[in-house]
Amino acid sequence: MTSWQLQDAKARLSEVIKSAVQEGPQEVTVRGKPSAVILSVEAYQAMKKQRPDFVSFMQQSPLQGEDMDLQRSESLTRDISL
């Protein structure tokens, strides 16, 4: 990821945007510390894409309908060796 100082990013904004589209995310720093990231629309949309909730994810599992033993031990403690 290319890093730009804030003053350079402001002065060369069109170049920063072109680099984000062609090369990927561009980091902007303020006083040497990372402060922001410039993304292309495609990268942002891919990142923002909704993921299914856990129940939907499990319902789409190829293991759906398989007989699985999901019982837990009801004891409050368990033996471990250290």
N, C-alpha and C positions, 0 to 999 in steps of 0.2 A: 504494500500500500504506500503510495506516495504521500509525503507529508509536506504541507504548506504552512508557512507562517501567516497569521491573519492578514497582515498588511499586504503580503504578496498575493494572497488569495483574493483580496478585495480588488487589487490593481489588475489582476489577470483572471477575473471571474470566468470569462468565456473559455479560457484555456483549461481552467479547473473543471468546468462542466464537460468539455470535450474529453478530457482525460478520464473523467468518471464514466462516461459512456463507452469509451474505447478500451480503457485499461482496468476499470473497476473502481471501487471506493477510494476516495481521496480524503486524507486526514487533514484537519485544520488545527493548528496549535496556537495557543495564546500564552505568551511568556514561556515557551518551550514545553508546555504541558498540553497533551491532547485535549481538545475541547469540542470538536464536532467532526462529523463525517459527511461528505457529499456523496450521494448515491445516484445512479441512473434510475429512471423510472422503472425499468425492467427489474433491476436489483431490488428496489423498494417493494414492488408488487410481489415478487417472489418471497421476500421476507415477511410481508404482511399477509400472505395467503393463509386463509383460515385452515386450521387443522381440526380434525374431528375430536370431539370430547372423548373421554376414556371409554364410556359405555359404547359409543358408536364404533370406536376403534376395536373393541373386543368383539362386537357383533359382526364385524367384517373379517374376523380372524378365520383362517382356513381350519382352525381347530374347533370351530363352533359345532356343537352337536356331539363332539367326542365325549366319551365317558371319562371324566377326570375326578380324582379324589381330592376334594378341596376342603376336607375337614381339618380343623385345627385342634391341637391339644388344649383342653380347658384348664390345665394346671396354671397356677399363678407364677411358678418359677420353673426353671429348667437347669439341669446339671451341665456345667461347662468345665473344661479343663484349661488351666492357664499355664 
